[in-house]
Every structure is written in structure tokens, then in C-alpha cells.
């Protein structure tokens, strides 16, 4: 059997297992499994990989950055981003990759709606936001990180709201609004100035943020297409081993 998994702290929101199980059925792969593995900490990660004969695994909140010291190698993209969401296991060697960045870039779309192309506000400073920033940089789109605790090049939410007219793209890379907290929004300000609002959350779909953005006239994108694309890219990496 070939075992794959998703590692995170809380995974009740995740649809990853469904995607992979459907892929296994469609490809007639009866010797593959995909499970959700919740971990309070990353202690014991390598022991779990060895004991369960894991061939590869995805990584989600809050471990996309914390896992880096536990890996043996990083792809150039993962090293540049500083976050990992996909790990290949080959003869005990753990190699980290980032399939979030290309998945975000490929699913952003909506360029026709961004007539002014002013730039983007990225809500959050975690692993997902790093992947988004990397993708936007490669697309030639200026951006600023927005954080509840701004430091370095990030700005706080009040400042972001005051400067919102400088941007036409808003990306939510935080878990605010994710199931079960479906009545929460990461942006309690006006949305009329944005041409596109992209929420990486896919459960629920749409989120409260996207409902409000649509009502304000923005083009909206949820995280479901990104989920599918990053999973597809992860599967390609595992199949190449």
C-alpha cells in the first residue's frame, strides 16, 4: 500500500481526503490511501512517517513554516518562499515543496477586471501568505502584507483600510471565516474599491468576505480551484518518486 496524508493541527474543515480518494478511484489505484493526521505539535513527525510508511504528505495550518527544520531538503521555490505545503518521502529523506504558489497564480485569473492594476493587499503573514506573495511577485504585481501585529514590511489593519484606494486586489490568506467560524470576516471595512477579492478559504464557499465583496461589485474567487490545483501538483510530485 502507498499511504499519503495531510498534516495539520485541526482538519475538520479539510476536503483534501475527498479529492485524493476520488483521484485514486478515477485512476483505478486500489493500493493508495489518503488520511487526515491531526497533530498538536510536530513532535514525532518523522516517527509517524516511518511507522506508517508515508510516501508523501501535505502540510496545512499552522505548520507550513514550522516544518522547515524537520526536513532534509527544500525545492528552490519552497526555499525562496520559506513555507512548505507538500513533502515527498524517498528512502527516509523528506523534501519540502510549495505547490500553493503556482496553484494561486494559475487560479487568480480575472486580469480583465483589474483595469487599473494598482497592487494587492495580502491579509496574513503565515505560510499561505508567503506563497501568495511569491506568486504575485512573479506576476509583477506589487503587494503589502497586512497583519494584526505588524512588523517589518507589513502594515496593520487600520493603516490598510486607510490606504485601500491604492489597491485593487484583496487576498485573504488567514483562516478567519473558515468553517466552523462562518460568520467571521478578516476585512471589516469597505470593499467597493477592490476589483478582485480572492479568499483562499474554500469551506464554506462562499465565505462571508466573498458574499460581501460580491455585493460590493467585486469579482470574487474562492480557494476551491486552488485546493484542487495544489493537490494535483502534489500528486504529480509524489508520482514522480
Secondary structure per residue as TSV (DSSP state, phi and psi in degrees):
chain	resnum	aa	ss	phi	psi
A	1	X	-	360.0	147.5
A	2	X	E	-112.4	119.4
A	3	X	E	-109.3	132.1
A	4	X	E	-129.2	163.6
A	5	X	E	-161.4	170.1
A	6	X	E	-117.2	131.0
A	7	X	E	-110.9	130.4
A	8	X	E	-167.8	177.9
A	9	X	S	-82.8	-47.7
A	10	X	-	-131.5	127.0
A	11	X	-	-125.1	16.5
A	12	X	T	-63.0	-21.8
A	13	X	T	-84.6	-13.9
A	14	X	-	-76.4	140.2
A	15	X	-	-109.6	9.5
A	16	X	H	-62.8	-42.4
A	17	X	H	-59.6	-42.0
A	18	X	H	-59.8	-44.9
A	19	X	H	-61.3	-47.4
A	20	X	H	-69.6	-38.9
A	21	X	H	-64.2	-37.9
A	22	X	H	-66.3	-36.6
A	23	X	H	-65.2	-43.5
A	24	X	H	-60.1	-42.5
A	25	X	H	-64.9	-44.9
A	26	X	H	-64.4	-28.5
A	27	X	T	-96.9	2.5
A	28	X	T	66.8	32.4
A	29	X	-	-96.2	95.5
A	30	X	T	-86.6	-6.6
A	31	X	T	-104.6	18.4
A	32	X	E	-119.6	140.3
A	33	X	E	-130.3	155.8
A	34	X	E	-139.0	127.2
A	35	X	E	-128.9	163.6
A	36	X	E	-101.0	122.5
A	37	X	E	-119.1	99.7
A	38	X	E	-80.2	134.7
A	39	X	-	-133.3	126.3
A	40	X	S	-66.2	-33.0
A	41	X	S	-142.9	174.3
A	42	X	S	-88.5	4.5
A	43	X	T	-60.2	132.2
A	44	X	T	85.0	7.4
A	45	X	H	-59.0	-49.8
A	46	X	H	-68.0	-34.1
A	47	X	H	-62.7	-42.8
A	48	X	H	-62.3	-43.5
A	49	X	H	-58.4	-44.7
A	50	X	H	-69.1	-47.2
A	51	X	H	-68.7	-34.4
A	52	X	T	-94.6	1.2
A	53	X	T	54.7	51.4
A	54	X	E	-75.9	129.0
A	55	X	E	-92.1	-16.5
A	56	X	E	177.6	154.5
A	57	X	E	-153.1	152.1
A	58	X	E	-92.6	159.8
A	59	X	E	-129.4	133.6
A	60	X	-	-133.6	-170.6
A	61	X	T	-49.3	132.1
A	62	X	T	-110.1	32.7
A	63	X	-	-107.9	7.6
A	64	X	T	-65.2	-27.1
A	65	X	T	-100.6	-38.0
A	66	X	T	-63.3	-23.4
A	67	X	T	-77.7	-15.8
A	68	X	G	-53.2	-46.8
A	69	X	G	-65.5	-15.5
A	70	X	G	-90.3	-4.5
A	71	X	-	-97.4	155.6
A	72	X	S	-88.4	-27.0
A	73	X	E	-156.6	160.1
A	74	X	E	-130.3	145.1
A	75	X	-	-68.3	159.4
A	76	X	H	-56.5	-39.6
A	77	X	H	-66.4	-44.7
A	78	X	H	-63.2	-38.9
A	79	X	H	-66.0	-40.9
A	80	X	H	-67.8	-37.5
A	81	X	H	-76.1	-37.8
A	82	X	T	80.9	27.2
A	83	X	-	-155.8	148.9
A	84	X	-	-130.0	136.2
A	85	X	S	-126.5	2.1
A	86	X	E	-145.5	130.9
A	87	X	E	-124.7	129.4
A	88	X	E	-97.5	136.6
A	89	X	E	-114.6	119.7
A	90	X	E	-137.2	106.3
A	91	X	T	54.2	43.1
A	92	X	T	84.2	-4.5
A	93	X	E	-94.5	127.2
A	94	X	E	-103.4	118.6
A	95	X	E	-117.1	125.4
A	96	X	E	-91.5	140.4
A	97	X	E	-130.7	165.4
A	98	X	-	-127.8	107.8
A	99	X	-	-99.3	-3.3
A	100	X	H	-66.4	-43.4
A	101	X	H	-61.9	-53.6
A	102	X	H	-64.3	-33.7
A	103	X	H	-64.6	-41.1
A	104	X	H	-64.5	-47.2
A	105	X	H	-60.1	-41.1
A	106	X	H	-72.3	-25.4
A	107	X	H	-103.4	-2.2
A	108	X	H	-60.5	-54.7
A	109	X	-	52.3	-159.9
A	110	X	-	63.8	16.7
A	111	X	G	-61.1	-28.8
A	112	X	G	-67.1	-22.3
A	113	X	G	-84.2	-13.6
A	114	X	-	-98.2	65.4
A	115	X	S	-62.8	-33.1
A	116	X	S	-90.8	-28.0
A	117	X	-	49.0	56.7
A	118	X	-	-76.7	-37.0
A	119	X	-	143.0	-175.6
A	120	X	E	-130.0	146.6
A	121	X	E	-103.8	125.9
A	122	X	E	-106.8	115.7
A	123	X	E	-82.6	120.1
A	124	X	-	109.1	157.1
A	125	X	-	-132.9	16.7
A	126	X	S	-85.1	-162.7
A	127	X	H	-61.3	-40.8
A	128	X	H	-65.0	-40.2
A	129	X	H	-66.9	-31.9
A	130	X	H	-65.2	-39.6
A	131	X	H	-66.1	-41.7
A	132	X	H	-61.8	-44.9
A	133	X	H	-60.9	-42.5
A	134	X	H	-61.2	-44.1
A	135	X	H	-65.0	-44.3
A	136	X	H	-64.1	-39.1
A	137	X	H	-60.9	-43.3
A	138	X	H	-67.3	-25.8
A	139	X	T	-86.4	-2.7
A	140	X	T	75.9	26.7
A	141	X	-	-106.3	121.6
A	142	X	-	-68.1	152.3
A	143	X	E	-154.2	162.6
A	144	X	E	-135.2	140.8
A	145	X	E	-83.8	142.6
A	146	X	E	-118.7	128.8
A	147	X	-	-136.2	149.5
A	148	X	T	-66.9	-25.8
A	149	X	T	-126.4	74.6
A	150	X	-	-62.4	140.2
A	151	X	-	-155.0	153.9
A	152	X	T	64.1	-124.4
A	153	X	T	-91.6	0.6
A	154	X	-	-84.4	158.4
A	155	X	B	-122.3	161.8
A	156	X	-	-82.7	168.0
A	157	X	H	-64.5	-43.0
A	158	X	H	-59.1	-42.1
A	159	X	H	-65.8	-40.3
A	160	X	H	-61.6	-41.5
A	161	X	H	-64.2	-38.7
A	162	X	H	-68.9	-27.6
A	163	X	T	-103.8	11.2
A	164	X	G	-58.7	-30.2
A	165	X	G	-65.8	-13.4
A	166	X	G	-79.5	-7.7
A	167	X	-	-127.8	150.4
A	168	X	S	-122.6	0.1
A	169	X	E	-128.8	129.4
A	170	X	E	-120.1	127.5
A	171	X	E	-121.4	122.9
A	172	X	E	-93.2	111.4
A	173	X	-	-114.5	27.0
A	174	X	S	-108.9	166.7
A	175	X	-	-86.3	5.6
A	176	X	T	-67.7	122.6
A	177	X	T	103.6	-6.1
A	178	X	-	-75.3	148.2
A	179	X	T	-54.4	134.2
A	180	X	T	-93.9	1.6
A	181	X	-	-87.7	60.6
A	182	X	T	-75.0	-11.8
A	183	X	T	-95.5	9.6
A	184	X	-	-100.2	151.4
A	185	X	-	-133.9	140.6
A	186	X	S	-81.2	-9.4
A	187	X	-	-131.1	88.2
A	188	X	-	-85.1	40.3
A	189	X	S	-129.7	-179.2
A	190	X	-	-63.2	148.5
A	191	X	-	-120.2	0.5
A	192	X	T	-65.0	-23.0
A	193	X	T	-79.9	-12.7
A	194	X	-	-92.9	136.1
A	195	X	S	-82.7	-35.8
A	196	X	E	-132.5	135.4
A	197	X	E	-122.6	118.7
A	198	X	E	-113.2	119.7
A	199	X	E	-109.8	118.2
A	200	X	-	-66.4	-15.9
A	201	X	-	-70.7	138.9
A	202	X	-	-120.8	-4.7
A	203	X	S	-135.1	102.0
A	204	X	S	-84.4	169.7
A	205	X	S	-133.9	111.9
A	206	X	S	-85.9	160.5
A	207	X	-	-77.7	168.8
A	208	X	H	-58.8	-39.9
A	209	X	H	-56.7	-46.1
A	210	X	H	-71.2	-33.2
A	211	X	H	-61.9	-45.2
A	212	X	H	-67.4	-37.7
A	213	X	H	-65.7	-41.8
A	214	X	H	-63.1	-40.6
A	215	X	H	-64.2	-27.4
A	216	X	T	-85.8	-2.5
A	217	X	T	96.4	8.4
A	218	X	-	-84.1	152.5
A	219	X	E	-74.5	133.2
A	220	X	E	-118.2	145.8
A	221	X	E	-136.3	126.7
A	222	X	-	-98.4	179.4
A	223	X	S	-86.6	3.5
A	224	X	H	-66.0	-45.3
A	225	X	H	-63.4	-37.0
A	226	X	H	-66.4	-41.9
A	227	X	H	-55.9	-48.8
A	228	X	H	-63.7	-42.1
A	229	X	H	-69.8	-42.5
A	230	X	H	-66.6	-32.9
A	231	X	H	-66.6	-41.6
A	232	X	H	-61.0	-43.6
A	233	X	H	-66.4	-37.6
A	234	X	H	-62.7	-45.4
A	235	X	H	-61.1	-39.2
A	236	X	H	-61.8	-41.4
A	237	X	H	-64.6	-43.8
A	238	X	H	-66.6	-36.1
A	239	X	H	-70.6	-22.6
A	240	X	T	-80.2	-10.1
A	241	X	-	-71.0	360.0
